[in-house]
Amino acid sequence: MTDILLLLFNFRLPPALSVRKQWEKKINGILDSYPEVKNYIGISGFSIMGGGEQSNSATYFVVLKNWSERKGKESIRLLP
């Protein structure tokens, strides 16, 4: 079965806010709660969509476990 093992996502807060530790902890907690996630790295203050430094943004690279290590069809939905 062909599978994509890497997810990339960017999030942005309203312009007046910066990405603080509490937001990083929330996102990291969500990712940690999914057994399908093998590893991830988040870069706060950087927007891959915005083209560079933005204090109100973060970019995450999420590596998924191989399909054979996941539970099945119900594991496709990763984020709430």
N, CA, C and O atoms as a Tripos MOL2 file, in Angstrom:
@<TRIPOS>MOLECULE
protein
  320   319    80     0     0
PROTEIN
NO_CHARGES

@<TRIPOS>ATOM
      1 N           0.8430   -1.1780    0.0000 N.3       1 MET1
      2 CA          0.0000    0.0000    0.0000 C.3       1 MET1
      3 C           0.8890    1.2430    0.0000 C.2       1 MET1
      4 O           1.7960    1.3510    0.8250 O.2       1 MET1
      5 N           0.6440    2.1630   -0.8980 N.am      2 THR2
      6 CA          1.3730    3.4130   -0.9520 C.3       2 THR2
      7 C           0.9040    4.3160    0.1780 C.2       2 THR2
      8 O          -0.2890    4.3970    0.4690 O.2       2 THR2
      9 N           1.8530    4.9910    0.8080 N.am      3 ASP3
     10 CA          1.5130    5.8150    1.9550 C.3       3 ASP3
     11 C           2.4130    7.0340    1.9940 C.2       3 ASP3
     12 O           3.5510    7.0020    1.5260 O.2       3 ASP3
     13 N           1.8920    8.0900    2.5510 N.am      4 ILE4
     14 CA          2.6680    9.2980    2.7940 C.3       4 ILE4
     15 C           3.0970    9.2540    4.2540 C.2       4 ILE4
     16 O           2.2570    9.1530    5.1480 O.2       4 ILE4
     17 N           4.3840    9.3300    4.4970 N.am      5 LEU5
     18 CA          4.8990    9.2220    5.8540 C.3       5 LEU5
     19 C           5.2510   10.5700    6.4750 C.2       5 LEU5
     20 O           5.6740   10.6190    7.6300 O.2       5 LEU5
     21 N           5.0870   11.6500    5.7440 N.am      6 LEU6
     22 CA          5.4540   12.9690    6.2590 C.3       6 LEU6
     23 C           4.2870   13.9330    6.1020 C.2       6 LEU6
     24 O           3.7050   14.0580    5.0250 O.2       6 LEU6
     25 N           3.9610   14.6060    7.1850 N.am      7 LEU7
     26 CA          2.9720   15.6790    7.1450 C.3       7 LEU7
     27 C           3.6920   16.9860    7.4270 C.2       7 LEU7
     28 O           4.6520   17.0270    8.1970 O.2       7 LEU7
     29 N           3.2330   18.0210    6.8130 N.am      8 LEU8
     30 CA          3.7810   19.3500    7.0310 C.3       8 LEU8
     31 C           2.6150   20.2620    7.3410 C.2       8 LEU8
     32 O           1.6500   20.3160    6.5790 O.2       8 LEU8
     33 N           2.6910   20.9810    8.4490 N.am      9 PHE9
     34 CA          1.6360   21.9480    8.7030 C.3       9 PHE9
     35 C           2.1880   23.2110    9.3290 C.2       9 PHE9
     36 O           3.2190   23.2130   10.0010 O.2       9 PHE9
     37 N           1.4770   24.2570    9.0850 N.am     10 ASN10
     38 CA          1.8250   25.5910    9.5450 C.3      10 ASN10
     39 C           0.6310   26.1340   10.3080 C.2      10 ASN10
     40 O          -0.5070   25.9790    9.8660 O.2      10 ASN10
     41 N           0.8690   26.7630   11.4390 N.am     11 PHE11
     42 CA         -0.2420   27.4500   12.0850 C.3      11 PHE11
     43 C           0.1550   28.8820   12.3860 C.2      11 PHE11
     44 O           1.3270   29.2030   12.5830 O.2      11 PHE11
     45 N          -0.8510   29.7220   12.4150 N.am     12 ARG12
     46 CA         -0.6150   31.1500   12.6290 C.3      12 ARG12
     47 C          -1.6350   31.6810   13.6130 C.2      12 ARG12
     48 O          -2.8330   31.4310   13.4830 O.2      12 ARG12
     49 N          -1.1560   32.4060   14.5860 N.am     13 LEU13
     50 CA         -2.0020   33.0710   15.5620 C.3      13 LEU13
     51 C          -2.3300   34.4660   15.0460 C.2      13 LEU13
     52 O          -1.7200   34.9230   14.0800 O.2      13 LEU13
     53 N          -3.2940   35.1550   15.6790 N.am     14 PRO14
     54 CA         -3.5530   36.5400   15.2810 C.3      14 PRO14
     55 C          -2.2720   37.3730   15.3480 C.2      14 PRO14
     56 O          -1.3920   37.0800   16.1570 O.2      14 PRO14
     57 N          -2.1550   38.4060   14.5110 N.am     15 PRO15
     58 CA         -0.9030   39.1690   14.3990 C.3      15 PRO15
     59 C          -0.3520   39.7230   15.7120 C.2      15 PRO15
     60 O           0.8650   39.8520   15.8440 O.2      15 PRO15
     61 N          -1.1720   40.0450   16.6580 N.am     16 ALA16
     62 CA         -0.6890   40.6450   17.9030 C.3      16 ALA16
     63 C          -0.0720   39.6180   18.8510 C.2      16 ALA16
     64 O           0.5970   39.9940   19.8140 O.2      16 ALA16
     65 N          -0.2840   38.3420   18.5950 N.am     17 LEU17
     66 CA          0.2250   37.2970   19.4810 C.3      17 LEU17
     67 C           1.4840   36.6700   18.9100 C.2      17 LEU17
     68 O           1.6850   36.6430   17.6960 O.2      17 LEU17
     69 N           2.3200   36.1700   19.7910 N.am     18 SER18
     70 CA          3.4770   35.4110   19.3300 C.3      18 SER18
     71 C           3.3050   33.9630   19.7700 C.2      18 SER18
     72 O           2.5470   33.6670   20.6930 O.2      18 SER18
     73 N           4.0120   33.0740   19.1040 N.am     19 VAL19
     74 CA          3.9320   31.6580   19.4490 C.3      19 VAL19
     75 C           4.7160   31.4790   20.7450 C.2      19 VAL19
     76 O           5.9410   31.6000   20.7700 O.2      19 VAL19
     77 N           4.0040   31.1950   21.7940 N.am     20 ARG20
     78 CA          4.6260   31.0410   23.1060 C.3      20 ARG20
     79 C           4.6580   29.5740   23.4860 C.2      20 ARG20
     80 O           4.0830   28.7190   22.8120 O.2      20 ARG20
     81 N           5.3490   29.3070   24.5890 N.am     21 LYS21
     82 CA          5.5090   27.9270   25.0470 C.3      21 LYS21
     83 C           4.1740   27.2210   25.2430 C.2      21 LYS21
     84 O           4.0740   26.0230   24.9780 O.2      21 LYS21
     85 N           3.1300   27.9430   25.7060 N.am     22 GLN22
     86 CA          1.8490   27.2690   25.9360 C.3      22 GLN22
     87 C           1.2560   26.7350   24.6390 C.2      22 GLN22
     88 O           0.6320   25.6750   24.6440 O.2      22 GLN22
     89 N           1.4380   27.4480   23.5210 N.am     23 TRP23
     90 CA          0.9410   26.9490   22.2330 C.3      23 TRP23
     91 C           1.7690   25.7700   21.7660 C.2      23 TRP23
     92 O           1.2320   24.7950   21.2400 O.2      23 TRP23
     93 N           3.0870   25.8580   21.9590 N.am     24 GLU24
     94 CA          3.9450   24.7370   21.5900 C.3      24 GLU24
     95 C           3.5580   23.5060   22.3970 C.2      24 GLU24
     96 O           3.4910   22.4030   21.8530 O.2      24 GLU24
     97 N           3.3050   23.6820   23.6760 N.am     25 LYS25
     98 CA          2.9180   22.5480   24.5280 C.3      25 LYS25
     99 C           1.5940   21.9540   24.0720 C.2      25 LYS25
    100 O           1.4340   20.7340   24.0830 O.2      25 LYS25
    101 N           0.6360   22.7940   23.6700 N.am     26 LYS26
    102 CA         -0.6590   22.2900   23.1920 C.3      26 LYS26
    103 C          -0.4860   21.4520   21.9330 C.2      26 LYS26
    104 O          -1.0000   20.3360   21.8530 O.2      26 LYS26
    105 N           0.2260   21.9770   20.9600 N.am     27 ILE27
    106 CA          0.4320   21.2580   19.6950 C.3      27 ILE27
    107 C           1.2350   19.9850   19.9370 C.2      27 ILE27
    108 O           0.8910   18.9270   19.4100 O.2      27 ILE27
    109 N           2.3020   20.0780   20.7280 N.am     28 ASN28
    110 CA          3.1090   18.8990   21.0270 C.3      28 ASN28
    111 C           2.2780   17.8440   21.7540 C.2      28 ASN28
    112 O           2.4240   16.6500   21.4900 O.2      28 ASN28
    113 N           1.4160   18.2740   22.6590 N.am     29 GLY29
    114 CA          0.5490   17.3420   23.3730 C.3      29 GLY29
    115 C          -0.4060   16.6160   22.4420 C.2      29 GLY29
    116 O          -0.6390   15.4160   22.5930 O.2      29 GLY29
    117 N          -0.9570   17.3430   21.4810 N.am     30 ILE30
    118 CA         -1.8510   16.7170   20.4940 C.3      30 ILE30
    119 C          -1.0830   15.6760   19.6840 C.2      30 ILE30
    120 O          -1.5560   14.5540   19.5050 O.2      30 ILE30
    121 N           0.0920   16.0430   19.1980 N.am     31 LEU31
    122 CA          0.8800   15.1110   18.3940 C.3      31 LEU31
    123 C           1.3280   13.8990   19.2160 C.2      31 LEU31
    124 O           1.3300   12.7730   18.7200 O.2      31 LEU31
    125 N           1.7040   14.1380   20.4690 N.am     32 ASP32
    126 CA          2.1310   13.0320   21.3370 C.3      32 ASP32
    127 C           1.0040   12.0480   21.6260 C.2      32 ASP32
    128 O           1.2610   10.8840   21.9350 O.2      32 ASP32
    129 N          -0.2340   12.5040   21.5270 N.am     33 SER33
    130 CA         -1.3710   11.6440   21.8710 C.3      33 SER33
    131 C          -1.7260   10.6380   20.7630 C.2      33 SER33
    132 O          -2.5290    9.7340   20.9940 O.2      33 SER33
    133 N          -1.1530   10.7800   19.5940 N.am     34 TYR34
    134 CA         -1.4580    9.8820   18.4840 C.3      34 TYR34
    135 C          -0.3630    8.8470   18.3140 C.2      34 TYR34
    136 O           0.7810    9.2010   18.0300 O.2      34 TYR34
    137 N          -0.6950    7.5690   18.4820 N.am     35 PRO35
    138 CA          0.3300    6.5230   18.3340 C.3      35 PRO35
    139 C           0.8470    6.3940   16.8980 C.2      35 PRO35
    140 O           1.8940    5.7850   16.6800 O.2      35 PRO35
    141 N           0.1480    6.9450   15.9330 N.am     36 GLU36
    142 CA          0.5810    6.8850   14.5270 C.3      36 GLU36
    143 C           1.7710    7.7960   14.2420 C.2      36 GLU36
    144 O           2.4620    7.6190   13.2390 O.2      36 GLU36
    145 N           2.0140    8.7680   15.1200 N.am     37 VAL37
    146 CA          3.1090    9.7200   14.9220 C.3      37 VAL37
    147 C           4.4040    9.1070   15.4350 C.2      37 VAL37
    148 O           4.5150    8.7290   16.6010 O.2      37 VAL37
    149 N           5.3780    9.0180   14.5400 N.am     38 LYS38
    150 CA          6.6860    8.4650   14.9170 C.3      38 LYS38
    151 C           7.5560    9.5390   15.5530 C.2      38 LYS38
    152 O           8.1800    9.3080   16.5880 O.2      38 LYS38
    153 N           7.5940   10.7110   14.9320 N.am     39 ASN39
    154 CA          8.4510   11.7900   15.4040 C.3      39 ASN39
    155 C           7.9820   13.0950   14.7900 C.2      39 ASN39
    156 O           7.2520   13.0840   13.7990 O.2      39 ASN39
    157 N           8.3820   14.1990   15.3520 N.am     40 TYR40
    158 CA          8.0390   15.5050   14.7850 C.3      40 TYR40
    159 C           9.0280   16.5570   15.2560 C.2      40 TYR40
    160 O           9.7330   16.3800   16.2500 O.2      40 TYR40
    161 N           9.0600   17.6430   14.5210 N.am     41 ILE41
    162 CA          9.8430   18.8010   14.9220 C.3      41 ILE41
    163 C           9.0250   20.0380   14.5950 C.2      41 ILE41
    164 O           8.4420   20.1430   13.5160 O.2      41 ILE41
    165 N           8.9860   20.9640   15.5250 N.am     42 GLY42
    166 CA          8.2770   22.2220   15.3280 C.3      42 GLY42
    167 C           9.2630   23.3770   15.3430 C.2      42 GLY42
    168 O          10.1860   23.4050   16.1570 O.2      42 GLY42
    169 N           9.0660   24.3160   14.4540 N.am     43 ILE43
    170 CA          9.9310   25.4950   14.3820 C.3      43 ILE43
    171 C           9.0570   26.7130   14.6470 C.2      43 ILE43
    172 O           8.3440   27.1790   13.7590 O.2      43 ILE43
    173 N           9.1140   27.2200   15.8580 N.am     44 SER44
    174 CA          8.2850   28.3840   16.1820 C.3      44 SER44
    175 C           8.9530   29.6510   15.6660 C.2      44 SER44
    176 O          10.1790   29.7610   15.6310 O.2      44 SER44
    177 N           8.1200   30.5980   15.2690 N.am     45 GLY45
    178 CA          8.6280   31.8500   14.7190 C.3      45 GLY45
    179 C           8.9810   31.7590   13.2440 C.2      45 GLY45
    180 O           9.5510   32.6910   12.6780 O.2      45 GLY45
    181 N           8.6390   30.6220   12.6130 N.am     46 PHE46
    182 CA          8.9250   30.4440   11.1910 C.3      46 PHE46
    183 C           7.6730   29.9550   10.4840 C.2      46 PHE46
    184 O           6.9960   29.0390   10.9510 O.2      46 PHE46
    185 N           7.3750   30.5780    9.3560 N.am     47 SER47
    186 CA          6.2170   30.1820    8.5630 C.3      47 SER47
    187 C           6.6800   29.7310    7.1890 C.2      47 SER47
    188 O           7.1990   30.5220    6.4030 O.2      47 SER47
    189 N           6.4860   28.4530    6.9130 N.am     48 ILE48
    190 CA          6.8380   27.9540    5.5870 C.3      48 ILE48
    191 C           5.8850   28.5210    4.5390 C.2      48 ILE48
    192 O           6.2540   28.6830    3.3760 O.2      48 ILE48
    193 N           4.6590   28.8220    4.9600 N.am     49 MET49
    194 CA          3.6640   29.3940    4.0480 C.3      49 MET49
    195 C           3.8880   30.8920    3.8420 C.2      49 MET49
    196 O           3.6270   31.4250    2.7640 O.2      49 MET49
    197 N           4.3750   31.5660    4.8850 N.am     50 GLY50
    198 CA          4.5930   33.0070    4.8100 C.3      50 GLY50
    199 C           5.9630   33.3830    4.3020 C.2      50 GLY50
    200 O           6.2330   34.5550    4.0400 O.2      50 GLY50
    201 N           6.8340   32.3980    4.1600 N.am     51 GLY51
    202 CA          8.1340   32.6490    3.5570 C.3      51 GLY51
    203 C           9.2110   33.1500    4.4950 C.2      51 GLY51
    204 O          10.1500   33.8070    4.0450 O.2      51 GLY51
    205 N           9.1110   32.8670    5.7690 N.am     52 GLY52
    206 CA         10.2010   33.2700    6.6490 C.3      52 GLY52
    207 C           9.7680   33.5140    8.0770 C.2      52 GLY52
    208 O           8.8040   32.9270    8.5690 O.2      52 GLY52
    209 N          10.5080   34.3960    8.7280 N.am     53 GLU53
    210 CA         10.2610   34.6760   10.1410 C.3      53 GLU53
    211 C           8.9340   35.3830   10.3540 C.2      53 GLU53
    212 O           8.6370   36.3940    9.7180 O.2      53 GLU53
    213 N           8.1460   34.8300   11.2610 N.am     54 GLN54
    214 CA          6.9040   35.4550   11.7000 C.3      54 GLN54
    215 C           6.6800   35.0110   13.1370 C.2      54 GLN54
    216 O           6.4890   33.8230   13.3960 O.2      54 GLN54
    217 N           6.7020   35.9470   14.0670 N.am     55 SER55
    218 CA          6.6310   35.5930   15.4860 C.3      55 SER55
    219 C           5.3120   34.9330   15.8740 C.2      55 SER55
    220 O           5.2300   34.2780   16.9130 O.2      55 SER55
    221 N           4.2880   35.0970   15.0540 N.am     56 ASN56
    222 CA          2.9790   34.5170   15.3700 C.3      56 ASN56
    223 C           2.7140   33.2030   14.6310 C.2      56 ASN56
    224 O           1.5680   32.7570   14.5570 O.2      56 ASN56
    225 N           3.7640   32.5770   14.0820 N.am     57 SER57
    226 CA          3.6010   31.3520   13.2950 C.3      57 SER57
    227 C           4.5330   30.2490   13.7740 C.2      57 SER57
    228 O           5.5070   30.4900   14.4870 O.2      57 SER57
    229 N           4.2050   29.0410   13.3610 N.am     58 ALA58
    230 CA          5.0840   27.8960   13.5840 C.3      58 ALA58
    231 C           4.8610   26.8970   12.4530 C.2      58 ALA58
    232 O           3.7650   26.8000   11.8990 O.2      58 ALA58
    233 N           5.9030   26.1650   12.1250 N.am     59 THR59
    234 CA          5.8420   25.1240   11.1100 C.3      59 THR59
    235 C           6.2390   23.8180   11.7580 C.2      59 THR59
    236 O           7.2140   23.7530   12.5070 O.2      59 THR59
    237 N           5.4770   22.7780   11.4660 N.am     60 TYR60
    238 CA          5.7560   21.4410   12.0050 C.3      60 TYR60
    239 C           5.9610   20.4490   10.8660 C.2      60 TYR60
    240 O           5.2480   20.4610    9.8630 O.2      60 TYR60
    241 N           6.9570   19.5940   11.0550 N.am     61 PHE61
    242 CA          7.2000   18.4460   10.1820 C.3      61 PHE61
    243 C           6.8920   17.2180   11.0280 C.2      61 PHE61
    244 O           7.5000   17.0160   12.0790 O.2      61 PHE61
    245 N           5.9510   16.4020   10.5720 N.am     62 VAL62
    246 CA          5.4970   15.2460   11.3390 C.3      62 VAL62
    247 C           5.7730   13.9770   10.5300 C.2      62 VAL62
    248 O           5.3100   13.8380    9.3980 O.2      62 VAL62
    249 N           6.5280   13.0600   11.1220 N.am     63 VAL63
    250 CA          6.8320   11.7820   10.4870 C.3      63 VAL63
    251 C           5.8880   10.7330   11.0710 C.2      63 VAL63
    252 O           5.8000   10.5640   12.2870 O.2      63 VAL63
    253 N           5.1840   10.0340   10.1810 N.am     64 LEU64
    254 CA          4.2660    8.9870   10.6080 C.3      64 LEU64
    255 C           4.9670    7.6400   10.6150 C.2      64 LEU64
    256 O           5.9410    7.4280    9.8920 O.2      64 LEU64
    257 N           4.4630    6.7390   11.4360 N.am     65 LYS65
    258 CA          4.9560    5.3700   11.4280 C.3      65 LYS65
    259 C           4.5580    4.7180   10.1080 C.2      65 LYS65
    260 O           3.6200    5.1560    9.4420 O.2      65 LYS65
    261 N           5.2750    3.6790    9.7470 N.am     66 ASN66
    262 CA          4.9490    2.9340    8.5490 C.3      66 ASN66
    263 C           3.5140    2.4210    8.6460 C.2      66 ASN66
    264 O           3.0260    2.1230    9.7360 O.2      66 ASN66
    265 N           2.8480    2.3210    7.5050 N.am     67 TRP67
    266 CA          1.4500    1.8920    7.4820 C.3      67 TRP67
    267 C           1.2560    0.5610    8.2100 C.2      67 TRP67
    268 O           0.2430    0.3670    8.8820 O.2      67 TRP67
    269 N           2.2030   -0.3410    8.0860 N.am     68 SER68
    270 CA          2.0830   -1.6600    8.7200 C.3      68 SER68
    271 C           2.1020   -1.5740   10.2490 C.2      68 SER68
    272 O           1.6850   -2.5160   10.9220 O.2      68 SER68
    273 N           2.5750   -0.4700   10.7960 N.am     69 GLU69
    274 CA          2.6250   -0.2730   12.2450 C.3      69 GLU69
    275 C           1.4040    0.4750   12.7760 C.2      69 GLU69
    276 O           1.2600    0.6540   13.9860 O.2      69 GLU69
    277 N           0.5230    0.9140   11.8700 N.am     70 ARG70
    278 CA         -0.6670    1.6490   12.2850 C.3      70 ARG70
    279 C          -1.8570    0.7140   12.3970 C.2      70 ARG70
    280 O          -1.8290   -0.4040   11.8810 O.2      70 ARG70
    281 N          -2.8990    1.1710   13.0690 N.am     71 LYS71
    282 CA         -4.0450    0.3280   13.3900 C.3      71 LYS71
    283 C          -4.9360   -0.0100   12.2040 C.2      71 LYS71
    284 O          -5.5750   -1.0610   12.2190 O.2      71 LYS71
    285 N          -5.0080    0.8150   11.1990 N.am     72 GLY72
    286 CA         -5.8900    0.5510   10.0690 C.3      72 GLY72
    287 C          -6.6280    1.7970    9.6430 C.2      72 GLY72
    288 O          -6.1380    2.9120    9.8250 O.2      72 GLY72
    289 N          -7.8090    1.6120    9.0730 N.am     73 LYS73
    290 CA         -8.5660    2.7300    8.5220 C.3      73 LYS73
    291 C          -8.8510    3.8080    9.5510 C.2      73 LYS73
    292 O          -8.8600    4.9910    9.2110 O.2      73 LYS73
    293 N          -9.0830    3.4280   10.8050 N.am     74 GLU74
    294 CA         -9.4070    4.4320   11.8190 C.3      74 GLU74
    295 C          -8.2170    5.3190   12.1530 C.2      74 GLU74
    296 O          -8.3990    6.3630   12.7790 O.2      74 GLU74
    297 N          -7.0000    4.9400   11.7570 N.am     75 SER75
    298 CA         -5.8270    5.7430   12.0780 C.3      75 SER75
    299 C          -5.5560    6.8350   11.0490 C.2      75 SER75
    300 O          -4.6210    7.6190   11.2170 O.2      75 SER75
    301 N          -6.3540    6.9000    9.9930 N.am     76 ILE76
    302 CA         -6.1300    7.9080    8.9560 C.3      76 ILE76
    303 C          -6.3840    9.3170    9.4970 C.2      76 ILE76
    304 O          -5.6560   10.2500    9.1580 O.2      76 ILE76
    305 N          -7.4010    9.4750   10.3270 N.am     77 ARG77
    306 CA         -7.7440   10.7860   10.9030 C.3      77 ARG77
    307 C          -6.7700   11.0680   12.0340 C.2      77 ARG77
    308 O          -6.8780   10.4720   13.1050 O.2      77 ARG77
    309 N          -5.8060   11.9810   11.8090 N.am     78 LEU78
    310 CA         -4.7760   12.2210   12.7950 C.3      78 LEU78
    311 C          -5.0660   13.3810   13.7310 C.2      78 LEU78
    312 O          -4.7840   13.2950   14.9260 O.2      78 LEU78
    313 N          -5.6120   14.4400   13.2180 N.am     79 LEU79
    314 CA         -5.8100   15.6260   14.0510 C.3      79 LEU79
    315 C          -7.2820   15.8900   14.2580 C.2      79 LEU79
    316 O          -8.0910   15.6710   13.3560 O.2      79 LEU79
    317 N          -7.6410   16.3680   15.4630 N.am     80 PRO80
    318 CA         -9.0650   16.6230   15.7550 C.3      80 PRO80
    319 C          -9.6510   17.7320   14.9070 C.2      80 PRO80
    320 O         -10.8310   18.0550   15.0410 O.2      80 PRO80
@<TRIPOS>BOND
     1     1     2 1
     2     2     3 1
     3     3     4 2
     4     3     5 am
     5     5     6 1
     6     6     7 1
     7     7     8 2
     8     7     9 am
     9     9    10 1
    10    10    11 1
    11    11    12 2
    12    11    13 am
    13    13    14 1
    14    14    15 1
    15    15    16 2
    16    15    17 am
    17    17    18 1
    18    18    19 1
    19    19    20 2
    20    19    21 am
    21    21    22 1
    22    22    23 1
    23    23    24 2
    24    23    25 am
    25    25    26 1
    26    26    27 1
    27    27    28 2
    28    27    29 am
    29    29    30 1
    30    30    31 1
    31    31    32 2
    32    31    33 am
    33    33    34 1
    34    34    35 1
    35    35    36 2
    36    35    37 am
    37    37    38 1
    38    38    39 1
    39    39    40 2
    40    39    41 am
    41    41    42 1
    42    42    43 1
    43    43    44 2
    44    43    45 am
    45    45    46 1
    46    46    47 1
    47    47    48 2
    48    47    49 am
    49    49    50 1
    50    50    51 1
    51    51    52 2
    52    51    53 am
    53    53    54 1
    54    54    55 1
    55    55    56 2
    56    55    57 am
    57    57    58 1
    58    58    59 1
    59    59    60 2
    60    59    61 am
    61    61    62 1
    62    62    63 1
    63    63    64 2
    64    63    65 am
    65    65    66 1
    66    66    67 1
    67    67    68 2
    68    67    69 am
    69    69    70 1
    70    70    71 1
    71    71    72 2
    72    71    73 am
    73    73    74 1
    74    74    75 1
    75    75    76 2
    76    75    77 am
    77    77    78 1
    78    78    79 1
    79    79    80 2
    80    79    81 am
    81    81    82 1
    82    82    83 1
    83    83    84 2
    84    83    85 am
    85    85    86 1
    86    86    87 1
    87    87    88 2
    88    87    89 am
    89    89    90 1
    90    90    91 1
    91    91    92 2
    92    91    93 am
    93    93    94 1
    94    94    95 1
    95    95    96 2
    96    95    97 am
    97    97    98 1
    98    98    99 1
    99    99   100 2
   100    99   101 am
   101   101   102 1
   102   102   103 1
   103   103   104 2
   104   103   105 am
   105   105   106 1
   106   106   107 1
   107   107   108 2
   108   107   109 am
   109   109   110 1
   110   110   111 1
   111   111   112 2
   112   111   113 am
   113   113   114 1
   114   114   115 1
   115   115   116 2
   116   115   117 am
   117   117   118 1
   118   118   119 1
   119   119   120 2
   120   119   121 am
   121   121   122 1
   122   122   123 1
   123   123   124 2
   124   123   125 am
   125   125   126 1
   126   126   127 1
   127   127   128 2
   128   127   129 am
   129   129   130 1
   130   130   131 1
   131   131   132 2
   132   131   133 am
   133   133   134 1
   134   134   135 1
   135   135   136 2
   136   135   137 am
   137   137   138 1
   138   138   139 1
   139   139   140 2
   140   139   141 am
   141   141   142 1
   142   142   143 1
   143   143   144 2
   144   143   145 am
   145   145   146 1
   146   146   147 1
   147   147   148 2
   148   147   149 am
   149   149   150 1
   150   150   151 1
   151   151   152 2
   152   151   153 am
   153   153   154 1
   154   154   155 1
   155   155   156 2
   156   155   157 am
   157   157   158 1
   158   158   159 1
   159   159   160 2
   160   159   161 am
   161   161   162 1
   162   162   163 1
   163   163   164 2
   164   163   165 am
   165   165   166 1
   166   166   167 1
   167   167   168 2
   168   167   169 am
   169   169   170 1
   170   170   171 1
   171   171   172 2
   172   171   173 am
   173   173   174 1
   174   174   175 1
   175   175   176 2
   176   175   177 am
   177   177   178 1
   178   178   179 1
   179   179   180 2
   180   179   181 am
   181   181   182 1
   182   182   183 1
   183   183   184 2
   184   183   185 am
   185   185   186 1
   186   186   187 1
   187   187   188 2
   188   187   189 am
   189   189   190 1
   190   190   191 1
   191   191   192 2
   192   191   193 am
   193   193   194 1
   194   194   195 1
   195   195   196 2
   196   195   197 am
   197   197   198 1
   198   198   199 1
   199   199   200 2
   200   199   201 am
   201   201   202 1
   202   202   203 1
   203   203   204 2
   204   203   205 am
   205   205   206 1
   206   206   207 1
   207   207   208 2
   208   207   209 am
   209   209   210 1
   210   210   211 1
   211   211   212 2
   212   211   213 am
   213   213   214 1
   214   214   215 1
   215   215   216 2
   216   215   217 am
   217   217   218 1
   218   218   219 1
   219   219   220 2
   220   219   221 am
   221   221   222 1
   222   222   223 1
   223   223   224 2
   224   223   225 am
   225   225   226 1
   226   226   227 1
   227   227   228 2
   228   227   229 am
   229   229   230 1
   230   230   231 1
   231   231   232 2
   232   231   233 am
   233   233   234 1
   234   234   235 1
   235   235   236 2
   236   235   237 am
   237   237   238 1
   238   238   239 1
   239   239   240 2
   240   239   241 am
   241   241   242 1
   242   242   243 1
   243   243   244 2
   244   243   245 am
   245   245   246 1
   246   246   247 1
   247   247   248 2
   248   247   249 am
   249   249   250 1
   250   250   251 1
   251   251   252 2
   252   251   253 am
   253   253   254 1
   254   254   255 1
   255   255   256 2
   256   255   257 am
   257   257   258 1
   258   258   259 1
   259   259   260 2
   260   259   261 am
   261   261   262 1
   262   262   263 1
   263   263   264 2
   264   263   265 am
   265   265   266 1
   266   266   267 1
   267   267   268 2
   268   267   269 am
   269   269   270 1
   270   270   271 1
   271   271   272 2
   272   271   273 am
   273   273   274 1
   274   274   275 1
   275   275   276 2
   276   275   277 am
   277   277   278 1
   278   278   279 1
   279   279   280 2
   280   279   281 am
   281   281   282 1
   282   282   283 1
   283   283   284 2
   284   283   285 am
   285   285   286 1
   286   286   287 1
   287   287   288 2
   288   287   289 am
   289   289   290 1
   290   290   291 1
   291   291   292 2
   292   291   293 am
   293   293   294 1
   294   294   295 1
   295   295   296 2
   296   295   297 am
   297   297   298 1
   298   298   299 1
   299   299   300 2
   300   299   301 am
   301   301   302 1
   302   302   303 1
   303   303   304 2
   304   303   305 am
   305   305   306 1
   306   306   307 1
   307   307   308 2
   308   307   309 am
   309   309   310 1
   310   310   311 1
   311   311   312 2
   312   311   313 am
   313   313   314 1
   314   314   315 1
   315   315   316 2
   316   315   317 am
   317   317   318 1
   318   318   319 1
   319   319   320 2
@<TRIPOS>SUBSTRUCTURE
     1 MET1         2 RESIDUE 1 A MET
     2 THR2         6 RESIDUE 1 A THR
     3 ASP3        10 RESIDUE 1 A ASP
     4 ILE4        14 RESIDUE 1 A ILE
     5 LEU5        18 RESIDUE 1 A LEU
     6 LEU6        22 RESIDUE 1 A LEU
     7 LEU7        26 RESIDUE 1 A LEU
     8 LEU8        30 RESIDUE 1 A LEU
     9 PHE9        34 RESIDUE 1 A PHE
    10 ASN10       38 RESIDUE 1 A ASN
    11 PHE11       42 RESIDUE 1 A PHE
    12 ARG12       46 RESIDUE 1 A ARG
    13 LEU13       50 RESIDUE 1 A LEU
    14 PRO14       54 RESIDUE 1 A PRO
    15 PRO15       58 RESIDUE 1 A PRO
    16 ALA16       62 RESIDUE 1 A ALA
    17 LEU17       66 RESIDUE 1 A LEU
    18 SER18       70 RESIDUE 1 A SER
    19 VAL19       74 RESIDUE 1 A VAL
    20 ARG20       78 RESIDUE 1 A ARG
    21 LYS21       82 RESIDUE 1 A LYS
    22 GLN22       86 RESIDUE 1 A GLN
    23 TRP23       90 RESIDUE 1 A TRP
    24 GLU24       94 RESIDUE 1 A GLU
    25 LYS25       98 RESIDUE 1 A LYS
    26 LYS26      102 RESIDUE 1 A LYS
    27 ILE27      106 RESIDUE 1 A ILE
    28 ASN28      110 RESIDUE 1 A ASN
    29 GLY29      114 RESIDUE 1 A GLY
    30 ILE30      118 RESIDUE 1 A ILE
    31 LEU31      122 RESIDUE 1 A LEU
    32 ASP32      126 RESIDUE 1 A ASP
    33 SER33      130 RESIDUE 1 A SER
    34 TYR34      134 RESIDUE 1 A TYR
    35 PRO35      138 RESIDUE 1 A PRO
    36 GLU36      142 RESIDUE 1 A GLU
    37 VAL37      146 RESIDUE 1 A VAL
    38 LYS38      150 RESIDUE 1 A LYS
    39 ASN39      154 RESIDUE 1 A ASN
    40 TYR40      158 RESIDUE 1 A TYR
    41 ILE41      162 RESIDUE 1 A ILE
    42 GLY42      166 RESIDUE 1 A GLY
    43 ILE43      170 RESIDUE 1 A ILE
    44 SER44      174 RESIDUE 1 A SER
    45 GLY45      178 RESIDUE 1 A GLY
    46 PHE46      182 RESIDUE 1 A PHE
    47 SER47      186 RESIDUE 1 A SER
    48 ILE48      190 RESIDUE 1 A ILE
    49 MET49      194 RESIDUE 1 A MET
    50 GLY50      198 RESIDUE 1 A GLY
    51 GLY51      202 RESIDUE 1 A GLY
    52 GLY52      206 RESIDUE 1 A GLY
    53 GLU53      210 RESIDUE 1 A GLU
    54 GLN54      214 RESIDUE 1 A GLN
    55 SER55      218 RESIDUE 1 A SER
    56 ASN56      222 RESIDUE 1 A ASN
    57 SER57      226 RESIDUE 1 A SER
    58 ALA58      230 RESIDUE 1 A ALA
    59 THR59      234 RESIDUE 1 A THR
    60 TYR60      238 RESIDUE 1 A TYR
    61 PHE61      242 RESIDUE 1 A PHE
    62 VAL62      246 RESIDUE 1 A VAL
    63 VAL63      250 RESIDUE 1 A VAL
    64 LEU64      254 RESIDUE 1 A LEU
    65 LYS65      258 RESIDUE 1 A LYS
    66 ASN66      262 RESIDUE 1 A ASN
    67 TRP67      266 RESIDUE 1 A TRP
    68 SER68      270 RESIDUE 1 A SER
    69 GLU69      274 RESIDUE 1 A GLU
    70 ARG70      278 RESIDUE 1 A ARG
    71 LYS71      282 RESIDUE 1 A LYS
    72 GLY72      286 RESIDUE 1 A GLY
    73 LYS73      290 RESIDUE 1 A LYS
    74 GLU74      294 RESIDUE 1 A GLU
    75 SER75      298 RESIDUE 1 A SER
    76 ILE76      302 RESIDUE 1 A ILE
    77 ARG77      306 RESIDUE 1 A ARG
    78 LEU78      310 RESIDUE 1 A LEU
    79 LEU79      314 RESIDUE 1 A LEU
    80 PRO80      318 RESIDUE 1 A PRO
